[in-house]
């Protein structure tokens, strides 16, 4: 199995298939075994950002190491009370979000009451606890990834909306949009969504149909705010016009969808899974800043300011 790991997580006996490095005087080969303490120290002291290892050919990363490292990072940022409150909210809302998505897959009609219930819970939570939700939800098992991603994107949208000075009514609508942005994936076959293999062109087209499919689901309701529909339909558009489903460009992409695009990608990059450690916040932002044309540059700079100021993690 291929896994991306952070540089400090490299261990003797790991087989490295790919190397991602900042500018460095040294060129690193790919497809090698970390066979000596000298080679390991060389990697740890390098400007390598991440490695892709293959556990079939070498040692694996201990799952408990990832979880322990995450817990330590949380305790350095939040109080124990804030972490406890965030975990309680996640425990309470996760089955509600699961029900919301299950109804969408089974009937094609998501339970919007569930979405509003969770959104209210997030918006009414103290802002420090909203940020803690983002941090705590980063460690995801495979079976809960979809639900916790939606919850974390919703919390990020709340934090970003408040940092931009939007009204609380608008912030609440952003929370609902964050929860529902990927609801169309419930119309995509599970075997495609869960595949770790490279998708065929046909399968990729099916995955990329999820914004339109989600939009169709939500349009069946009379009381879904236009802003939520825009987030669902346009969160994969790109600032340079190379996104989907319509190839909208610049300010032609609705404002809320431009916010959602940033929150969606940032949350995915900073997610920790048992088989994949996360980018740090600053690493993720660095990569996003280099993704020329993908995001609204003005909003991305505002998002960077929010991260650097500690308004989110």
C-alpha positions in Angstrom: 0.0 0.0 0.0 1.2 3.5 -0.9 1.1 6.1 1.9 2.3 9.7 2.0 4.2 10.5 5.2 5.8 13.6 6.6 9.6 13.8 6.6 10.0 13.4 10.4 8.0 10.1 10.2 10.5 8.4 8.0 12.0 5.2 9.6 14.6 2.6 8.9 13.3 -0.1 6.6 10.8 2.1 4.7 10.7 1.8 0.9 10.4 5.3 -0.7 8.7 5.5 -4.0 8.3 9.3 -4.4 10.0 12.4 -2.9 8.5 15.9 -2.7 11.2 18.4 -2.0 11.6 22.1 -1.8 14.6 23.6 -3.7 17.7 21.8 -2.5 21.2 21.3 -3.7 20.8 17.5 -3.5 18.8 15.5 -5.9 17.0 12.6 -4.3 16.5 9.4 -6.2 13.1 7.6 -6.1 12.5 3.9 -5.5 14.9 3.2 -2.6 15.1 1.5 0.8 16.1 3.6 3.9 18.8 1.1 4.9 21.1 3.0 7.2 21.0 5.5 10.1 23.0 7.8 7.9 20.4 7.8 5.1 17.6 8.3 7.6 19.4 11.3 9.2 20.1 12.7 5.7 16.3 12.6 5.0 15.3 14.1 8.4 17.8 17.0 7.9 16.8 17.7 4.3 14.3 20.1 2.7 12.0 17.2 1.7 8.4 18.0 2.4 6.9 14.5 2.2 7.6 11.0 1.1 5.4 8.3 -0.5 6.3 4.9 0.9 5.1 1.5 -0.2 4.4 -0.8 2.7 4.5 -3.9 0.4 8.2 -3.3 -0.1 9.2 -1.9 3.3 8.2 -0.9 6.8 4.9 0.7 7.7 4.0 3.8 9.8 2.5 2.9 13.1 -1.2 4.0 13.3 -0.9 4.8 17.0 2.0 7.2 16.3 -0.2 9.3 14.0 -3.0 9.4 16.6 -0.6 10.3 19.4 1.1 13.0 17.4 -2.3 14.5 16.6 -3.4 14.5 20.2 -0.2 16.2 21.3 -0.7 18.9 18.7 -4.3 19.5 19.9 -3.2 19.9 23.5 -0.6 22.5 22.5 -3.3 24.6 20.8 -6.5 24.1 22.8 -7.5 23.7 26.5 -8.7 20.3 27.6 -12.2 21.9 28.0 -12.2 23.1 24.4 -11.1 19.6 23.2 -13.7 17.9 25.4 -16.4 20.2 24.0 -15.4 19.7 20.4 -15.3 15.9 20.9 -18.8 16.0 22.5 -20.2 18.0 19.5 -18.6 15.6 17.0 -20.0 12.6 18.9 -23.5 14.2 19.0 -23.6 15.4 15.4 -21.9 12.5 13.6 -24.9 10.2 13.6 -27.1 13.1 12.5 -24.8 13.7 9.5 -24.6 10.0 8.8 -28.4 9.9 8.6 -28.4 13.0 6.4 -26.1 11.3 3.9 -27.8 7.9 4.1 -31.2 9.4 3.3 -29.6 11.1 0.2 -28.1 7.8 -1.0 -31.2 5.7 -0.3 -33.9 8.1 -1.5 -32.2 10.9 -3.4 -33.6 13.3 -0.8 -31.3 14.4 2.0 -32.8 15.1 5.3 -32.5 18.9 5.4 -33.8 19.1 9.0 -30.6 17.2 10.0 -28.5 19.7 8.1 -30.1 22.7 9.8 -29.8 21.0 13.2 -26.1 20.5 12.8 -25.6 24.0 11.4 -27.3 25.5 14.3 -25.2 23.5 16.7 -22.0 24.8 15.1 -23.0 28.4 14.8 -24.3 28.5 18.4 -21.0 27.1 19.7 -18.3 29.4 21.1 -15.8 30.3 18.3 -12.9 28.7 20.1 -14.8 25.5 20.2 -15.7 25.8 16.5 -11.9 26.0 15.7 -11.4 23.0 18.1 -13.9 21.0 16.0 -11.8 21.6 12.9 -8.7 20.4 14.7 -10.3 17.3 16.4 -12.1 16.2 13.3 -8.8 16.0 11.3 -8.1 12.4 12.5 -10.6 10.4 10.5 -11.1 6.7 9.9 -12.0 5.6 6.4 -15.7 4.9 7.2 -16.3 8.3 8.8 -14.2 10.4 6.4 -17.2 11.8 4.4 -19.2 12.8 7.5 -16.3 14.4 9.3 -15.1 16.2 6.2 -18.5 17.8 5.8 -18.6 18.8 9.4 -15.1 20.3 9.3 -15.8 22.2 6.1 -18.9 23.6 7.7 -16.9 24.7 10.7 -14.2 26.2 8.5 -16.9 28.1 6.5 -18.3 29.5 9.8 -14.8 30.7 10.9 -14.0 32.2 7.4 -17.4 33.9 7.2 -16.9 35.5 10.6 -13.3 36.5 9.8 -14.7 38.3 6.7 -17.2 40.1 8.8 -20.3 38.5 7.3 -23.6 38.6 9.2 -24.5 35.7 11.5 -27.4 34.9 9.2 -25.0 34.6 6.3 -22.6 32.6 8.4 -25.4 30.1 9.3 -26.2 29.7 5.6 -22.5 29.0 4.9 -22.6 26.4 7.6 -25.5 24.6 5.9 -23.7 24.9 2.5 -20.5 23.4 4.0 -22.4 20.4 5.3 -24.1 19.8 2.0 -21.4 20.7 -0.5 -20.6 17.0 -1.3 -24.1 15.6 -0.9 -24.1 14.7 -4.6 -21.4 12.1 -3.9 -24.3 10.0 -2.5 -25.4 9.5 -6.1 -21.9 8.1 -7.0 -21.4 4.4 -6.7 -19.6 3.5 -3.4 -17.1 1.3 -5.2 -15.9 4.3 -7.2 -15.8 6.7 -4.2 -13.9 4.1 -2.1 -11.4 3.0 -4.8 -7.7 3.7 -4.1 -6.8 2.8 -7.7 -6.4 5.4 -10.4 -9.9 6.1 -11.8 -10.7 5.5 -15.5 -11.8 8.5 -17.6 -15.4 7.3 -17.3 -15.2 6.8 -13.5 -13.6 10.3 -13.1 -16.5 11.8 -15.1 -18.9 10.1 -12.8 -17.2 11.5 -9.7 -17.1 15.0 -11.3 -20.8 14.8 -11.8 -21.4 15.1 -8.1 -21.9 18.9 -7.9 -24.6 18.7 -10.5 -26.2 15.7 -8.9 -26.2 17.4 -5.5 -27.7 20.5 -7.0 -30.5 18.4 -8.5 -31.2 16.8 -5.1 -31.4 20.2 -3.3 -33.5 21.8 -6.0 -36.3 19.5 -5.1 -36.8 21.5 -1.9 -38.5 24.9 -2.0 -36.7 26.4 1.0 -33.0 25.7 0.2 -31.2 29.1 0.2 -29.7 30.1 -3.2 -26.3 30.4 -1.5 -26.4 26.8 -0.5 -27.3 25.7 -4.1 -24.4 27.8 -5.4 -21.9 26.2 -3.0 -23.1 22.7 -3.9 -22.9 23.3 -7.7 -19.8 25.5 -8.0 -17.3 24.5 -5.3 -15.1 22.8 -7.9 -14.9 25.7 -10.2 -11.4 27.3 -10.6 -10.5 31.0 -10.7 -8.8 30.5 -14.0 -11.8 28.9 -15.6 -10.4 25.3 -15.7 -12.7 23.9 -13.1 -16.0 22.0 -13.4 -18.9 21.6 -14.1 -19.2 24.8 -16.2 -15.7 26.3 -16.3 -16.7 29.5 -14.7 -14.0 32.1 -14.2 -13.0 34.7 -11.7 -16.0 36.7 -10.3 -18.3 34.7 -12.5 -18.0 32.0 -9.7 -20.4 32.9 -6.9 -18.7 34.3 -3.8 -19.8 31.6 -1.4 -18.6 28.9 -3.8 -15.2 30.6 -3.9 -15.1 30.4 -0.1 -16.1 26.8 -0.2 -13.4 25.9 -2.7 -10.7 27.1 -0.4 -12.2 25.5 2.7 -12.8 22.1 0.9 -9.3 21.8 -0.4 -7.6 23.0 2.8 -9.6 20.6 5.0 -8.8 17.7 2.7 -5.1 18.5 2.7 -4.9 18.8 6.5 -6.9 15.6 7.2 -5.0 12.8 9.0 -5.9 9.2 8.2 -4.4 6.0 9.5 -2.7 5.5 6.1 -1.9 9.2 5.4 -0.6 11.9 7.7 -1.7 15.5 7.0 0.0 18.6 5.7 0.5 21.1 8.5 -1.7 24.3 8.2 1.3 26.3 6.9 2.4 23.6 4.4 -1.2 23.3 3.0 -1.5 27.1 2.6 1.9 27.2 0.9 0.9 24.6 -1.6 -2.4 26.3 -2.2 -0.6 29.6 -2.8 1.5 27.9 -5.5 -1.6 26.4 -7.2 -1.8 29.4 -9.5 -5.3 29.9 -11.0 -7.2 27.5 -8.7 -8.4 29.9 -6.0 -9.6 33.5 -5.8 -6.2 35.1 -4.8 -7.7 37.8 -2.7 -9.8 35.4 -0.6 -6.9 33.0 -0.3 -4.8 35.7 1.2 -7.6 36.5 3.6 -7.8 32.8 4.5 -4.0 32.7 5.0 -4.3 35.7 7.4 -7.0 33.8 9.3 -4.7 30.8 9.7 -1.6 32.8 10.7 -3.6 34.8 13.2 -4.8 31.6 14.9 -8.5 32.2 14.0 -8.5 28.7 12.7 -6.1 25.7 12.6 
